[in-house]
Amino acid sequence: MMKRILLIIALAMILVKITQAQDFWETLYFPDSTNIRCIAVNNQGNIFVGAGKSGATGGVYRSVDSAQSWELVLDIGDFGVLSIAINETGYIYIGRTGFDNFMVSYDNGETWEAIDLPSNKNLVKILCVGQNTVFVSIWEDGGALLLRSVDGGVTWDNVFETINHTGEYISDIAISSTGDIFICMMCFFPDMGGVYKSEDGGDTWEYVGLKNNQVWSLEFNSNDDLFIGVWSDFIYVTGGLYALYNGTNEIEGLLFGPSITDMVVNSLDHIYFADVPGGIIRSMDNGNTFDYINEGLNGAIGKMSIDMQGFIYLASLYGSNELAKSVNSTITSIEMKQFEDNSDYLRISPNPVADILHVWIPGYGNPDQITVKLYDNSGKLMKGRQEKNIENPLKIDLHYLKPGIYFIEVLNGKNKLTSKFIKT
């Protein structure tokens, strides 16, 4: 049986944390007369917001200057953008209402083109894996539908569907480091919802748990612990945070009470999740203790995104133009360089990587000498060495590293660039 560790009353007593520290959040500018639906940030720090609802202009807004200004790079009029995702190459995929329900931009939002799908219904979730694999969740007339493309959207496979569950759709998708696929269900009637798992690429599925729960979010940490956010259930009429820890078969209840809409896990395995309307809750010890971090927050909660530097972005769940960002990076173990433009971006490939990592050093040609350092996700230096007379890209052998999340830091004179990668 699942353990419910904290009751709602205990939650209010334990989580309220009175401090006099500086604000954790800052409000970002976003144009009036817009309604935010989703948000994503690319590796250069460009912010992309999907908008549209209740008469507001729908489309994709882009900011390249940390939300100082915005440009409507895709105008779809009265329709809305429901979901957005960016792959490791920088391609931007959106799911929208109306015609052409799936679109992509290959040039940072400058131009867009439609991708044909087997269904024209509302596309509610997108997950990009590597450079070419894309999963999309569609709310079909009969219920939930999950499609997958391994060639960037040219061809599609049906990997999951429900029948006669009209009040149910796949709200989130997560993939473990071993390739296991997990999906969760948002539902509106009893005997639906829950979490499902496939260990064979979507050929077969097994029910994991949490039926009768409106499950809205899934996130893995570097240890392949799966965290599950529930909006509400049909028994206690309340939400909570759950976990399926790696190596176990039973979902464990961690926090009983919050109505969770979205969640992110940073590279230090700290968990952040949105409790509507309570605020943002954080756990820095893998779900053992929690605290609210609402300092400076003025209502922008619901949708979350985290960039590779560890900054968290928040957008309101309900139709508004509220947007916020963490004042500081949530990663403090190593110094992260904020990318100012594309020329400062340290491009690496492949990511995830098995053995050989290719590193491009933009803007510096073929330097005579650089220093390369590798850190684990706690900030511990794993290896540091100087490279002389290198070729660009630089090839780095990683076969000795254990699977996990790492950072690579390249120093060329006074220039310091940092990127994150996953070792499989």
N, C-alpha and C positions, 0 to 999 in steps of 0.2 A: 504494500500500500504506500501511496505517496505521503510524505510527511508534510504537514502544514506547520511551519515553525512559529510564525508570528500571526496573531490576530489583528484585526483592523485597529482596535484600541491601542494595542501594544505598539503597532506600527507608528501611530501618531506620537506616542511618547518617546520612542527610541530614536526615530529618524530626525526629529526636529533638532537642529544643531545651531545654537546661537553663537555667532562669531563676530568679530570686528575686523575681519580680514578684508582686503580689497575685493572689489567686484570680480566674480568669476566670469560673468557674461557682459557683453556690450551689445547694444542695439545697432543694427546695420540699417542703412538707408535702403529703401525699396520704393519704386514709384507708387503713387496713390492710384486708386481706381483699378487695382489688380487683386487677384485672389490666388495665392500661392497654393500649388497642389503637390509639388515634389522638388527636391533639390539634390544636386551632385556637384562635386568639385574635382577638377582634373589634376594631373601631377604638376602642372605649372601654377596652380592656385587660382585658375579661372573658375568663377562660380557660374553655374547654370541652374536656372529656376524654371520649372514648368508651371504654367499658370492658366487660369480660365475657369470661370464659374459665375453664375448669377449676373450675367450681362457684362462682365469684365472681359477685356480683350484677351483671347487665349493665345498661347504660343510659348516660345522659349526666350527667356531673357538671359543675357550674358553680361558679366562684369569681369574686366581684366585688371581692375585697380582696387581690389579688396572692398567692393561695394560702394565706392565713392560715386560711381556712375553706372548706368545700365543701358543696354541696347537690346531692342526687340529684334532678335536675329531670325525668328520664325514667327510669322503672324498667321494664325489660323482662325481669326475672326471670332465667331460665337462658340467655337469648339474649345475643348480644354485638353491639356497635357496631363495625363494621370500618372505617368511613371517615367523615370529617366535613369540611365545607367551609362557609364563610360568605361570602355575596355582599356587594357594596358597600352594599346597603341594610340589611344586618344580618340577613337571613334565614339560618337555620341549617339545613343539609341533612345528613342522616345516611344511611348505608347500613348495614343490620343483617342478622343472621341471623333465621330464623324467618319468621313472618307479617309482612306490611307491610314489605317489605324496603327501602322508601324512604320517609323521613318528613321533615317540615319544621316548623320553628317560626318564626312571624312576629313573636313578642313576646319575644325574648331568652331563649327556653327555658321560658317559663311554661306554654305549652300546645303540643301537638304534634298533627299530623294526617298521615295516610298519603297518599302520592301513588301513583297507579296506574302501573305500568310494564308493558311488554309481556312481561317476564320476571320470574319469582319466585326466580331463583337469587341467589347471593351477589353483592352489590354491593361492589366492592373499591376503587373510586376515584371521586371526584366533583371536577369542576372547574366553578367558577362564573365566568361572563364577563359583566361589566356587571350590569344589574338583572334581566334575565329569561332569559338563556341559561344552560343547565346541561348539562354532559356527564356521563354516568355510564358506568363500565366494569363489565361483569358477566361473571363466570366461568360461561359456559354449559356444558352437557353436551358440546357439540361444540367448545368452545374459547372464543376471545375475542369479545366483543360490545361495541360502543360505540354508545350512544344519545345523541341530542341533543334538547333541547327549547328553543325560542326564546320560549316563553310561560310560563315558570316551572313547567313540568311538566304542563300541561294536555294537550298533544299531544307525540308523540315520533316522531323519524325514526331509522331504522337507518342509521348512517354507516360502520360497519366491522364485519366479522365474519370469523373463520377457520372452516374446516370440517375436521373430523377431526383437530384439534389439541387433544385433550382435556387435555393437560398444559400449557396456555398461556393466559395472560390478560393484559389490558392493565393494566400496573402504574402508569403515569403518563401524563398528557396535558399538553401545553404548546402555547401559541398565540403566534406571533410578532406583532410590531406591525403587520405587513402582512396578518395573518389566516391565515397558513399554519398548519395543524394538524399537530402531531407527536405520535406515540404510541410507547411502548416496551413490550416484552413481557417478562414473567417467564415462564420455561419450565422444564420438568423433563426434557426429552429433547432429543437432538441434532437439528439441522436445523430448529430453531424459534428463537424469540426475535428480538432485533434491534429496529431503529428504522424507522418508516414515516412518510411525509409526504403530506399532501394540500394542493394549492394552489387547489382549487376548492370549498372548503367541505365536503369529505367525499364528493364525487361519485366521484372517482377517487383511487387511492393508488399511491405508488411506494415501493419498498424503498430505504432509505437505507444501511443497513449494520449490522454487528455481529450477524449471524446466528450461532447457537451460543453466544450470550451471554445470561445472565440479567440483563436490563437492568431496573433498579428505579426510577430517577429521572431526570427531565428538568427543567432550569431555564434560562430565558433571562436574559441581562443586558440593560442598556438599549441596547446596540449590536446586539441580535438575534443575539449569539453563543449557541449552544445547548450547554450542558454536560450530559454524559450519565454517570450513575453505574451501574456494573456490579457486581453481587454476585459472580458467578463465571462461568466459561465451561467448555466441554466439551473444550477443547484443553490449556490450561495449568492449569486448575482454580484460577483465581484471578481477582480482580476488578480494577477500576481506574477511573480518571476519563478521559473522552474529551471532545472538543469538535468541533462543526461550526461553524467560524467564519463569520460573515456574509460572503457573497460567494464562498464556496468550496463545492465539491461533495464533498470528501473528509473523512471523519471522521479526526481526529488523536488519537493516544494521548498523554495528558499524564502519567499516573501509573499504573504497573503494580504491583499488589499489594493495595491496600485492598479489602475487601469492603464496597461502598457500599450503604447502605440508603435514605438520604434526603439531601436537599440543599436549601439556601436561598441566595439571593443578595440582599444588602441593597442599599439605594439608592445606595451608593457602588460597586456592582459587585464587592464582595468576596464570594468564594465560600466557603461553609462546608458540609462534608459529613461524614456519620457513617460511620466505618470500624469495623465490628464485628469483633473486640472492641477494636481499637486506640485508639479515641477519636474526637475531632473534629479534622478537618484544615481548614486555612484557606489560601486564596490571595488575596492583596491586589493581584496584578498580572496578573489575567486568565489564570491558569493557567501562569505561567512558573516560579514558586517556591512552595513549600508549607512549612507548619510545623504541628506539633501544638499545640493549645491545650487541654490537659487539666487545668490547674491548678484544683483544687477539685472535679473531676469524680469521682463515686463510683459509676459504673456506669450512669447513666441515658443510654444512647445507643441510637439506632435510628430513632426518629421525631423530626422537627424541625418547628418552626413559628416564624415571625418576625412580630412585630407592626409597626405602621406607625412606631413610634419606634425600631426597630432592635434591640429586645431579642429574643434567641433563646431558645426553649423546647425542652427535650429530654425525651423519654420513652423508656423501655426498649423495645427491639424485642420481647423475649420477655416472657411473662406475669409482670408484677410491678407494684408500685405506685411505682416509682422515677420521679421527676420533678425536673428541674433547669432553671435559668434563668441567662442571662448576668448577671453582677453589674452591669455597665454596658451602656449602649446601644452597639451596634457602629457607630452613626453618630456621628461626632465633629465633622463639619465645621460643623454649625449646632446651636444649642441647641434641644433638643426638650422640649416641655412634657408631663409625664406627666398623662394624663387621670385625674381622680379620680372623676368620675361623668358621666352622660350630658349634663348641662348644660354641661360644659366642652368638649364635642366640637365642633370646627369642621366642620360638614357642608358638603361640596362636591358638585356635580353639573353635568354628567355626568363620569364618570371611567372610561375615558379621555375626553379632551376634544379637539375639533378647533379651535374658535375661541373660543367664549364660555363662561367658567366662572362658575357661580352659587355664591355663597358665603353661607351662613347663619351669623349670629353669635348663638348661643343665649344667653339669659339677660341680654342687654343691650338688648333692645328695638330701637329705631332710634337708635343713637348719633349725636351731632352731628358727631363727628370721629373717624376711626380712621387708622392708618398701615398700609399694605399693602406687604409686601416679597415678592419672588419670588427664589428661589435655584435654581441648577441642582444636580445630584446630587453635585457636588464641593464645594458650599458657597459658590460664587461668587454674589454678589449680582447679579441680572440687572436688577432694577428695583425702585424704592421710591418711594412717593408717599403723600400724605395725601388722604383722601377726606372731604368735608364734606357734611352733610345727606343722608346716603345712605339708600337704601331697603334693606330686608332681605327678600330676598337681594340682595347686591351682585353686579353683573355686571362681569366683568373680561375685556377683550379680549386674547386670547393669540395672535392670528394671526401675530405677528412672531416667535414662538418656534419653534425647530427641534424636530422630534420628539425625545422623550426623557422622562426622569423629572425632576420638579421639586418644590419645596416652596413652599408659600404660608404666610406668617406674617402674622398680623393682631394689631396692638397697639391696645388701647383703654384708655388710662390705664396702669395697672400690669398689666393682664391681657394675656397673650400666648398665642395659640393657633396651632398649626402642623398642617398636613395635607400629605399627599403626593398628587401627581396625575401622570398620564401624558399628555403632549401627543402627539397623532397627526399 
